[in-house]
Amino acid sequence: METIPFDTIQSAIDNVCSINTEEQLDQISQDLFEAQPGLAGFLIEFIEDMGDGAKDLGFMMALVLWKSFQEKYPHIRALSEDEVVARFEEQEADLEKLLQVDEDMIEEMQKAEALNGQPEVFNYVTQELFGTAEDEIELSDDEEVHLFMVLRFFSTCLNDLAKETSSPLKH
């Protein structure tokens, strides 16, 4: 399976960051919900109790991730709500470990992504949430960790769907 290159992610970032009207945001949001209703609904439910800045950042980052996967793998299927719940339950123990995320854990995850995942996607998420840029939205440590968890789940699901699409065993 091919990895998503940084320039694809940068293009998605540029696309999402160029949104400057409510209509454009509504359209791209509607596109996400039509393409991945179960996954998008899960994301919204997971971030709904966060502060406005964290909610906005989490949703925009999810749009970037989705647009990146959509560009590289345009034919990934939608996950149903039941599939999203089942996947979350399967991954819940691993996701809960992320509550204790630290630099060593991120480094190990980066190594694993480089071998069997989407390293540029992972780098985007970690840099955006844990990097130190001056124009960033101020997030509490809890918000950073919770956004990391949900975006990790979101991108893992998209990556699993991309693997299905690129599998030579399709019937």
N, C-alpha and C positions, 0 to 999 in steps of 0.2 A: 504494500500500500504506500502511496506517495504521501509525503508530508506537505503541509500547507507552508509555502515559503513566506518569509517576512513581508515581501512586497505585496502579497495578496492581503495580508492582515493590514498593512499600511493603507492599501487602497480602500479596504472596508472602514478603517478609522477615518480616512478622508471623507468617504461617502457619508458616514454617520455624523461626523463633525460639521459637514456642510448643511445639515438640516437647520433651517432658520425660520421655518413657519410651522404653525400648529398643524396645517394640512399635510405638510411633508412628514412630520412625525406620526400623524395619524395613519398615513398611507404605509410607511415602513412598518409600523406596529401591526397594522392589519395584515400586511404580507407575512410577518412572522407568525401571527396567530392562525393564519390560513395554512401555512406550511407546516407548522409544529404546534398545533393547539394544546396538546397535552403537556408538552415541555414548557411552552410559554406560560400556560396557566400555573404550572408548578412554580416557575420562577416568580411570577407575580405574588402567588400565595406566600412564598418563602420570604420575600422582601417587604411585604405590605406593612409590617410593624416597625420598620426601620425609619430613621429620620429621612427627611425629604432629599437631602444631598446624597445619602447612601442609596436610596431607592433610585434616584435619577442615574447615578453612576452605575449601579448594578444593571439597570435596564439598558443603558447605552452600551455597556460592555457586552451584554448578552446579544445586542443587535450586531455589534462588531464580530463577535464569534460566529453567530449564525450567518452573517453575510460572507464571512471568510470561508466557512464550510460550503455554503451555497455556491460560491464562485468555483471552488475546486471540485465539488461533488454535487452537481446540480440535480441529480436524480435520487437523492436520499429520500426515503419514505418518512412519513409522519409517524410518530409514536402516539399510541392511544393513551388516554389518562391511566388506564389499567396497567399498561406497559411501563409508564413512568413511575407509578407507585411501586410496581414489582421491582424495577431496577433500583429505586431508592431504598427499598427494604433490603435488597441484596447488598447494597453498598453502604448501608447506614453505619455499620461498625467502623469501616474504614473512614467514612466521612467524619464520624465523631472524633476519631484520632486527630483530625485537623484542628480541633478545638485547642490543641496544645502545639500548634504549628510554631516552628522556630527555624532559624537559618539552616541548621543541619538537616531538618526534615525536608525543607525546600530543595536543598542541594541533592539529597537522595532522590527526590521526586524528579528533579531535572535530569538526573542520570537515567532514570527509568524511562522518562519521556523520550530522551535521545535515542534509546534503544528500541522502543516499542510504542511510540505514540506520536504526539504532535508537539515537538519541543518549542517551536516558535509561538504556538498558541499558549502554551504554559508560560513562556517568558513574558508574553504580553500581559497575561493576567497577573503574574507576580510583580512585574514592574509597575503596572498601573495601580495595584493595591498597596504594595509594600515599598515602592520606590519613593524617592524624595524629590518631587518636583514642586516648584513654588506656587504654581497656579492650581494645584490640586484642591479638591474638595476635602475639607477636614473630616476625617472619619475617626470614630473611636476605635480602640483596639478590637472590641467586640464586633463592631460593624465590619472592619477589615476581615476578620476571621470568618464571619458568617457569609460575607460576599464571596470570599475565597471558596468556602464550602459549596455554595450554590453554583458558582461559576465553574468550579471543578466538576461538579455533577453534570451541569449543562453541557460543557465541552466534551466530557467523557461519553455522554449519550450521543452527541453528534458524531464523535469519532467512531463509536461502535456502529452507527448507521452508515458512515462512510466506508467502514470495513466491509459491511454487507454488500454495498454497492460495488466495491472494487474486487469482491471475491470472484475467483474464476469458477466457483461451484454454483453459480446462479443457474436456475432452471428456467 
